[in-house]
Every structure is written in C-alpha cells, then in structure tokens.
Amino acid sequence: MKRFTIILVLSLISISAWAQAPIETSITEVESKVIEWRRDFHQYPELSNREFKTAEKIAAHLESLGMEVQTGIAHTGVVGILKGNKPGKVLALRADIDALPVTERADLPFKSEVTTTFRGVETGVMHACGHDTHIAILMGVAEVMSKHNDFAGTIKFIFQPAEEGAPPGEEGGAEMMVKEGVLTNPDVDAIFGLHIGSSQPINTIAYKSQGLLAASQSFEITVKGKQTHGSMPWGGIDPIMAAVKIIDGLQTIISRESPLTQEAAVLSIGKIAGGVRSNIIPEEVQIVGTLRTLDKGMQAMINRRMKEMVPAIAAAYRAEATIEIDKGYPITYNDPELTAQMVPSLKKAAGDNRVFEIGAITGAEDFSFFAQEVPGLYFFLGGMTPGNTTPFPHHTPDFYIDEGGMLLGVKAFVQLTMDYLGS
C-alpha cells in the first residue's frame, strides 16, 4: 500500500510539472509581444480621460482572445472578463493607461513626439510614469490566462484611465470606475495591481503590508492684489510678493507643526503663474500644489492650518487670497491578510531573494479607491537597468524603463492569479 501511495504521489508530481510547463512556455512566448505593445503605447501616449486610441487597442486585443469586453467605463476605461472552466472566486487585475504632460528627452527609437495644450500651456505628452508598461504587462497576462483557463473562478482585467487625475471640471479614474460598478456584476473578491519603478532594479519586487502609498490632495490658491506700474509698487498691491510669503509659510506647517517622527508629510508647489511682463505688477497670481500624507489626523490638521494661514498671510501684505483643497486620493492600503497570503506567490515568481518589504512611500495611487472597496495588494516591479547609479525619477523628461524587467510583471500576475483562484 505504501509503495502504491509513493507511486501515486510521484505520478501526481509529474502530471503537475507537465501541466505547468505549457503556461510557463506561454509566459516566455508573450514577452516579445509585451515589449512591442509597450513601445507602441509609449510612442503614442494620451492624457487622462483622452485615452481613446489606447482604449481601442486594448479592447481589440481582449476581443481577439474571446473575452467579454466592456468599454466606455469612466469615459475610456476597458474591462475584459475571463471565466475559468468552473465556478469560483472573482479576481480583478488592474493597469492604469494614461500619460503625462511631459516633453520626452530620452533618445529612443519609439520616443513620443506627441504634443498638446494642457491647461493653456503647449507641452509634449509622454508615458513618464511607466503606465505604458503596465498596459502591456496586463495585456500579456490576459493572453496567457486566456490560453490556460483551466482555473476555478473569474478574472476581471481592468484597464483604468486618468490615474494621474481627471482634467479640471471632470470626473475620472478609479473612483469613477467604482461608482460605475466596475467591482460588481460579478462582485470582485480581491484586486491586485503593480507599478514599475525606474529606481528599483529589474527582476525584483517590493511590497508593504497596510499603508504603502500616501493620501494625495491637490490645492489651488488665488492671490489678488492691485495692478500697478513696476516702477511704482506703492501704487498697488503686489500679489507676487504675497504669493512668495504664502509659499514660504506653508512649508512651516510641515517643518514646524507636523509630527514627522509619527509619519511623513510632503507639501510641494508645482506651479506659480502671474503677470505678463517685467514692468507690470499684476493683479492676480495662481499657486498650484500637492499635499501627501500618511496619517488621517495629520492630513486634517494640515488642511485646517493651510486654510487659516493662506488668507492671513495675504492680508499681512494687503492682498486677498483663497484656497481650494480637493479630497484627492486616500492612502493606498494593502490588506494584511491578503498580503501575507500572496507574498509566497511573489517569491515563486521572482525568487526568495528578489522580493523585499519596504517602508511607506509619499507617492500616491488611485488604486486606493479599489482597495477601499475590496481587499487589495499593490506592489512595485523593478525597472532599472543593473548597475545604473543615476536613474531618472518618474514624471521627468528623461524617465527610462528597462524592458528586461517586464516579463517578471507577467509572471507575478499569473502566479498570483493561479494561487489566489486555486486557494
């Protein structure tokens, strides 16, 4: 009896190894397609809520795989639904699809030459945050899983627009997709997402349980003065001087009022605009910035102090100022139980010594809206060439991703999917 049991176990191991080989082959074979898709999306990027051609290409690919495809979700979002050969849990995999108003400098054969007008400014358009790689990776996963649908359950492939934020006056992104029911019919049990990193070595994965990424808020300040000739500043009220003092004052909320040993907080100004020429003190100045927080209590305190400080500082310089702070993105939170369950899957895909836990990051992600509704796991995929000591940051003209790390993204998603649906 013992001999029969041993033979049976060995036979099952052999069958399992034989069954696994085709999916590994499919993963390897899809790499060249993933790179080709990525280069196409990189060369022809589209801004938030304007990802029309991008969405068409994604939908055409999913349809070619025989999936049920939904389009027009949150304007340009695409969802593909793949059912296994027996009932089970519903898993969502997500990729963001929008680009940024950045003019590319990297010397690539597939460099973006696309230009547009963004908020009144002529600019280039570039996948300066790696969303092109996210799209291509998830398209590759869709192709692999459609060939190997001998799993229990359902996979929802969510291609989400406007992660970088909808244009002024518009809704968009993950929050809008949730409102429109992307996590229902069928109801999603869990969701996984990834982000490639230009400063993380390729073929590595980084993760953190619980709070991974900061809450993000944008704010706009309008400072009003009284226009006058530049040679006679006493004849008016200088909103530029008031704006400078406001910017300086806001930083003291972080450096002097926030308990930074408790959690990190960052306040940055991304735009200041006012005036038309050197000898005219203008009537109005606009300040635009972002606030990143990892603690809800600190966020509330900083918001309150910003609203108190901005008009008070302006008044000290005889100007008037108003501030508007949006509700922004919540903290990206990785469900602890789901994270503990799935880290072994990440290690299977990458190797034990290539998966590591990190601290919280002050970047932000609207994946957080999905993870507020269902258990989520969000992780980082390495995109930096080995030996590179000066990688360019995200959202910059020289941003660069090593395509050699993209295959691990496919492997990780496939392994997570098979293990989660099989658990």
C-alpha positions as CSV (number, residue, x, y, z in Angstrom):
1,M,0.0,0.0,0.0
2,K,2.8,2.4,0.9
3,R,4.5,1.6,-2.5
4,F,1.3,2.4,-4.3
5,T,1.0,5.7,-2.4
6,I,4.5,6.7,-3.3
7,I,4.0,5.9,-7.0
8,L,0.7,7.8,-7.0
9,V,2.3,10.9,-5.4
10,L,5.2,10.7,-7.8
11,S,2.8,10.4,-10.7
12,L,0.8,13.4,-9.5
13,I,4.0,15.5,-9.2
14,S,5.0,14.5,-12.7
15,I,1.5,15.4,-14.0
16,S,1.6,18.8,-12.1
17,A,5.1,19.6,-13.6
18,W,3.9,18.6,-17.1
19,A,0.7,20.7,-16.7
20,Q,2.7,23.7,-15.5
21,A,5.2,23.6,-18.5
22,P,2.7,25.0,-21.1
23,I,1.8,28.1,-19.0
24,E,5.5,28.8,-18.4
25,T,6.1,28.5,-22.2
26,S,3.2,30.8,-22.9
27,I,4.6,33.4,-20.5
28,T,8.0,33.2,-22.2
29,E,6.5,33.4,-25.7
30,V,4.4,36.5,-24.8
31,E,7.4,38.6,-23.8
32,S,8.2,39.9,-27.3
33,K,4.6,40.9,-27.8
34,V,4.6,42.7,-24.4
35,I,7.6,44.8,-25.5
36,E,6.1,45.5,-28.9
37,W,2.8,46.7,-27.3
38,R,4.7,48.8,-24.7
39,R,6.7,50.6,-27.4
40,D,3.5,51.4,-29.4
41,F,1.8,52.8,-26.4
42,H,4.9,54.8,-25.5
43,Q,5.2,56.3,-28.9
44,Y,1.5,57.3,-29.0
45,P,0.6,58.4,-25.4
46,E,-2.7,60.0,-24.4
47,L,-3.6,62.2,-21.4
48,S,-6.2,61.4,-18.7
49,N,-9.7,60.9,-20.0
50,R,-8.5,61.2,-23.5
51,E,-7.1,57.7,-24.0
52,F,-9.3,56.9,-27.0
53,K,-6.8,55.1,-29.3
54,T,-5.2,53.4,-26.3
55,A,-8.6,52.0,-25.2
56,E,-9.4,50.9,-28.8
57,K,-6.1,48.9,-29.0
58,I,-6.7,47.3,-25.6
59,A,-10.3,46.4,-26.4
60,A,-9.3,44.9,-29.8
61,H,-6.8,42.7,-28.1
62,L,-9.2,41.4,-25.4
63,E,-11.8,40.7,-28.0
64,S,-9.3,38.7,-30.1
65,L,-8.9,36.5,-27.0
66,G,-12.6,35.8,-26.9
67,M,-13.3,37.7,-23.8
68,E,-16.5,39.6,-22.9
69,V,-15.3,43.2,-23.2
70,Q,-16.8,46.3,-21.7
71,T,-15.7,49.8,-22.9
72,G,-16.5,53.4,-22.1
73,I,-16.3,52.9,-18.3
74,A,-15.3,56.1,-16.6
75,H,-15.0,57.6,-20.1
76,T,-12.3,55.5,-21.7
77,G,-11.9,52.5,-19.3
78,V,-11.8,48.9,-20.7
79,V,-12.7,45.7,-18.8
80,G,-12.2,42.2,-20.1
81,I,-13.9,39.3,-18.3
82,L,-12.4,35.8,-18.5
83,K,-14.2,32.9,-16.9
84,G,-12.5,29.7,-15.8
85,N,-13.8,26.2,-16.5
86,K,-15.6,26.0,-13.2
87,P,-17.1,28.4,-10.6
88,G,-15.0,30.1,-8.0
89,K,-13.8,33.5,-6.7
90,V,-13.6,36.7,-8.8
91,L,-10.2,38.4,-9.0
92,A,-9.5,41.8,-10.6
93,L,-6.2,42.7,-12.1
94,R,-5.7,46.4,-12.8
95,A,-3.4,48.6,-15.1
96,D,-3.6,52.3,-15.5
97,I,-3.4,53.7,-19.1
98,D,-2.9,57.5,-19.1
99,A,0.2,59.5,-19.9
100,L,1.5,62.9,-18.6
101,P,2.0,66.4,-20.0
102,V,5.8,65.9,-20.2
103,T,8.1,66.5,-23.2
104,E,10.3,63.5,-23.7
105,R,14.1,63.9,-23.9
106,A,15.2,60.2,-23.8
107,D,16.7,59.1,-27.1
108,L,14.6,56.1,-28.0
109,P,13.5,54.8,-31.5
110,F,10.0,54.9,-30.1
111,K,10.2,58.3,-28.5
112,S,7.0,60.2,-28.1
113,E,6.6,63.2,-30.5
114,V,3.0,63.9,-29.4
115,T,2.2,67.5,-28.3
116,T,-0.9,69.1,-26.9
117,T,-2.2,72.1,-24.9
118,F,-2.6,71.3,-21.3
119,R,-4.2,73.9,-19.0
120,G,-3.3,76.6,-21.6
121,V,0.3,75.5,-21.9
122,E,1.9,73.9,-25.0
123,T,3.6,70.7,-24.0
124,G,4.7,67.3,-25.1
125,V,2.9,64.1,-24.0
126,M,4.9,61.2,-22.5
127,H,4.4,58.0,-20.6
128,A,6.7,59.4,-17.9
129,C,5.4,57.1,-15.2
130,G,5.5,53.7,-16.8
131,H,1.8,53.2,-17.4
132,D,2.7,52.0,-20.9
133,T,4.5,49.1,-19.4
134,H,1.5,48.4,-17.0
135,I,-0.9,48.2,-20.0
136,A,1.4,45.8,-22.0
137,I,2.1,43.6,-19.0
138,L,-1.7,43.1,-18.3
139,M,-2.4,42.5,-22.0
140,G,0.3,39.8,-21.8
141,V,-1.3,38.3,-18.7
142,A,-4.7,38.3,-20.5
143,E,-3.3,36.4,-23.4
144,V,-1.6,33.8,-21.2
145,M,-4.6,33.2,-19.0
146,S,-7.0,33.0,-21.9
147,K,-4.9,30.1,-23.2
148,H,-4.9,28.4,-19.8
149,N,-8.4,28.9,-18.4
150,D,-8.4,25.7,-16.5
151,F,-8.9,27.5,-13.3
152,A,-11.9,28.0,-10.9
153,G,-13.4,31.5,-10.9
154,T,-13.4,34.6,-13.0
155,I,-10.7,37.2,-13.8
156,K,-11.6,40.9,-14.5
157,F,-8.9,42.7,-16.4
158,I,-9.4,46.4,-15.5
159,F,-7.6,49.0,-17.7
160,Q,-8.2,52.2,-15.9
161,P,-8.0,55.8,-17.3
162,A,-7.0,59.0,-15.6
163,E,-4.8,57.7,-12.7
164,E,-2.9,60.9,-12.9
165,G,-6.1,62.8,-12.3
166,A,-9.0,63.9,-14.4
167,P,-8.8,67.3,-16.1
168,P,-10.4,70.3,-14.2
169,G,-14.1,70.0,-14.1
170,E,-14.2,66.3,-15.0
171,E,-14.6,63.1,-13.1
172,G,-12.4,60.1,-13.8
173,G,-10.1,57.4,-12.7
174,A,-10.6,54.6,-10.2
175,E,-13.1,56.5,-8.2
176,M,-15.4,56.9,-11.2
177,M,-14.9,53.3,-12.2
178,V,-16.0,52.2,-8.8
179,K,-19.1,54.5,-8.9
180,E,-20.0,52.9,-12.3
181,G,-19.8,49.4,-10.8
182,V,-16.6,48.0,-12.1
183,L,-16.2,45.9,-9.0
184,T,-19.7,44.3,-9.3
185,N,-21.5,42.0,-11.7
186,P,-19.8,39.8,-10.9
187,D,-18.7,41.0,-7.5
188,V,-14.9,41.2,-7.1
189,D,-13.4,39.3,-4.1
190,A,-9.9,40.8,-4.3
191,I,-7.8,43.0,-6.6
192,F,-4.1,43.1,-7.5
193,G,-2.1,45.9,-9.1
194,L,1.5,46.8,-9.8
195,H,3.7,49.8,-10.6
196,I,7.0,49.7,-12.3
197,G,9.8,51.7,-10.7
198,S,12.7,53.4,-12.5
199,S,15.0,53.3,-9.4
200,Q,14.3,49.7,-8.4
201,P,16.5,47.0,-10.1
202,I,14.8,44.8,-12.7
203,N,13.7,41.4,-11.7
204,T,12.8,42.5,-8.2
205,I,9.5,43.0,-6.4
206,A,8.9,45.3,-3.4
207,Y,5.8,45.3,-1.2
208,K,4.5,46.6,2.1
209,S,1.6,45.4,4.2
210,Q,-1.0,48.0,5.3
211,G,-0.3,51.7,4.3
212,L,2.0,51.6,1.3
213,L,1.4,55.0,-0.5
214,A,0.3,58.3,0.8
215,A,-3.0,60.1,0.5
216,S,-2.7,62.8,-2.1
217,Q,-4.5,66.2,-2.4
218,S,-4.2,69.0,-4.9
219,F,-4.7,72.6,-3.9
220,E,-5.1,75.9,-5.8
221,I,-4.5,79.3,-4.3
222,T,-5.6,82.5,-5.9
223,V,-3.9,85.7,-4.6
224,K,-5.5,89.0,-5.6
225,G,-3.7,92.4,-5.4
226,K,-3.9,95.7,-7.3
227,Q,-2.2,96.1,-10.6
228,T,0.4,98.9,-10.9
229,H,3.5,100.0,-12.8
230,G,6.6,98.1,-11.9
231,S,8.4,101.4,-11.2
232,M,5.9,102.4,-8.5
233,P,5.0,99.3,-6.4
234,W,3.5,101.6,-3.7
235,G,0.8,102.5,-6.2
236,G,-0.8,99.0,-6.0
237,I,-0.8,95.8,-4.0
238,D,1.8,93.2,-5.1
239,P,0.2,89.6,-5.2
240,I,3.6,88.1,-6.3
241,M,5.2,89.2,-3.0
242,A,2.2,87.9,-1.1
243,A,2.4,84.6,-3.0
244,V,6.1,84.1,-2.2
245,K,5.3,84.6,1.5
246,I,2.4,82.2,1.4
247,I,4.6,79.5,-0.2
248,D,7.2,80.1,2.4
249,G,4.7,80.0,5.2
250,L,3.0,76.8,4.0
251,Q,6.3,74.9,4.4
252,T,6.4,75.8,8.1
253,I,3.3,73.7,8.6
254,I,5.3,70.7,7.6
255,S,8.6,71.6,9.2
256,R,7.3,73.2,12.4
257,E,3.8,71.8,13.1
258,S,3.7,68.3,11.8
259,P,4.9,65.3,13.9
260,L,7.2,63.9,11.3
261,T,8.5,61.2,13.5
262,Q,5.0,59.8,13.5
263,E,4.5,59.7,9.7
264,A,5.9,61.5,6.7
265,A,4.2,64.5,5.1
266,V,5.2,66.5,2.0
267,L,3.8,69.8,0.6
268,S,5.1,70.8,-2.8
269,I,4.3,73.7,-5.2
270,G,4.1,72.6,-8.8
271,K,3.0,75.9,-10.5
272,I,3.0,79.6,-9.8
273,A,1.7,81.9,-12.5
274,G,1.0,85.6,-12.8
275,G,1.9,88.6,-14.8
276,V,2.7,89.3,-18.4
277,R,5.9,91.5,-18.5
278,S,8.7,92.9,-16.4
279,N,7.3,96.3,-15.6
280,I,3.8,95.5,-14.7
281,I,2.9,94.2,-11.2
282,P,-0.1,92.0,-11.9
283,E,-3.5,91.9,-10.3
284,E,-3.6,88.1,-9.6
285,V,-1.3,85.2,-9.0
286,Q,-2.2,81.5,-9.1
287,I,-0.4,78.8,-6.9
288,V,-1.0,75.1,-7.6
289,G,0.5,72.3,-5.4
290,T,0.1,68.9,-3.8
291,L,0.0,67.6,-0.3
292,R,1.0,64.0,0.6
293,T,0.1,62.5,4.0
294,L,0.2,59.0,5.6
295,D,-1.9,59.8,8.6
296,K,-5.6,61.0,8.5
297,G,-5.2,63.1,11.7
298,M,-2.1,64.9,10.3
299,Q,-4.0,65.4,7.0
300,A,-6.9,67.1,8.8
301,M,-4.5,69.3,10.8
302,I,-2.5,70.4,7.8
303,N,-5.7,71.1,5.8
304,R,-7.0,73.3,8.6
305,R,-3.8,75.2,9.0
306,M,-3.5,75.8,5.2
307,K,-7.0,77.3,5.2
308,E,-6.1,79.5,8.2
309,M,-2.6,80.6,7.0
310,V,-3.2,81.5,3.3
311,P,-5.7,84.4,3.8
312,A,-3.9,85.6,6.9
313,I,-0.5,85.9,5.2
314,A,-2.1,87.6,2.2
315,A,-3.8,90.1,4.4
316,A,-0.5,91.0,6.1
317,Y,0.6,92.2,2.6
318,R,-2.7,94.0,1.9
319,A,-3.7,91.3,-0.6
320,E,-6.6,88.8,-0.6
321,A,-6.2,85.0,-1.1
322,T,-8.5,82.0,-1.3
323,I,-7.5,78.3,-1.2
324,E,-9.3,75.2,-2.5
325,I,-8.2,71.8,-1.5
326,D,-9.6,68.7,-3.2
327,K,-10.4,65.5,-1.4
328,G,-7.8,63.7,-3.5
329,Y,-6.8,60.1,-3.2
330,P,-6.9,58.1,0.0
331,I,-4.0,56.1,1.4
332,T,-3.2,53.0,-0.7
333,Y,-3.7,50.2,1.8
334,N,-2.6,46.6,1.3
335,D,-4.9,44.2,3.2
336,P,-2.6,42.5,5.7
337,E,-4.3,39.0,5.4
338,L,-4.2,39.1,1.6
339,T,-0.6,40.4,1.6
340,A,0.6,37.6,3.9
341,Q,-1.3,35.0,1.8
342,M,0.2,36.2,-1.6
343,V,3.8,37.1,-0.7
344,P,4.8,33.5,-1.2
345,S,3.4,33.7,-4.7
346,L,5.5,36.8,-5.5
347,K,8.5,34.8,-4.3
348,K,7.6,31.9,-6.5
349,A,7.6,34.3,-9.5
350,A,10.8,36.2,-8.7
351,G,12.8,34.1,-6.3
352,D,13.0,34.5,-2.5
353,N,16.0,36.8,-2.6
354,R,14.4,39.2,-5.1
355,V,11.2,40.0,-3.1
356,F,11.6,42.5,-0.2
357,E,9.5,44.6,2.1
358,I,9.8,48.4,2.0
359,G,8.7,51.4,4.1
360,A,5.8,53.7,3.1
361,I,6.2,56.0,0.1
362,T,4.9,59.6,-0.3
363,G,3.9,58.9,-3.8
364,A,0.1,58.3,-4.3
365,E,-2.1,56.0,-6.4
366,D,-5.8,56.0,-7.0
367,F,-5.7,52.2,-6.9
368,S,-6.6,53.2,-3.3
369,F,-10.2,53.6,-4.3
370,F,-10.4,49.9,-5.4
371,A,-8.6,48.8,-2.2
372,Q,-11.2,50.7,-0.1
373,E,-13.9,48.5,-1.5
374,V,-12.3,45.0,-1.7
375,P,-9.1,43.5,-0.2
376,G,-6.2,44.7,-2.4
377,L,-2.5,44.1,-2.9
378,Y,-0.3,46.6,-4.7
379,F,3.4,46.0,-5.3
380,F,6.4,47.5,-7.1
381,L,8.2,45.9,-10.1
382,G,11.8,46.8,-10.8
383,G,12.5,48.7,-14.0
384,M,16.1,49.9,-13.5
385,T,19.0,48.6,-15.6
386,P,21.5,46.7,-13.3
387,G,24.4,48.9,-12.4
388,N,22.6,52.2,-13.1
389,T,23.6,54.5,-10.3
390,T,21.7,57.6,-11.6
391,P,18.2,56.6,-12.6
392,F,15.8,59.4,-13.6
393,P,12.7,59.9,-11.5
394,H,9.2,59.4,-12.6
395,H,7.4,62.4,-14.1
396,T,10.6,63.7,-15.7
397,P,11.6,64.1,-19.4
398,D,14.4,61.6,-19.1
399,F,12.4,58.9,-17.4
400,Y,13.5,55.5,-18.6
401,I,12.4,51.9,-18.0
402,D,14.5,48.7,-18.8
403,E,12.1,46.4,-20.7
404,G,14.0,43.4,-19.4
405,G,12.0,43.6,-16.2
406,M,8.6,43.5,-17.8
407,L,8.4,39.7,-18.1
408,L,8.5,39.4,-14.3
409,G,5.4,41.5,-14.1
410,V,3.6,39.0,-16.3
411,K,4.9,36.1,-14.2
412,A,3.9,37.7,-11.0
413,F,0.4,38.5,-12.1
414,V,-0.1,34.9,-13.5
415,Q,1.3,33.3,-10.3
416,L,-0.8,35.5,-8.0
417,T,-3.9,34.7,-10.1
418,M,-3.4,30.9,-10.2
419,D,-2.6,30.7,-6.5
420,Y,-5.4,33.0,-5.4
421,L,-8.1,31.4,-7.5
422,G,-6.7,28.0,-6.6
423,S,-6.7,28.6,-2.8
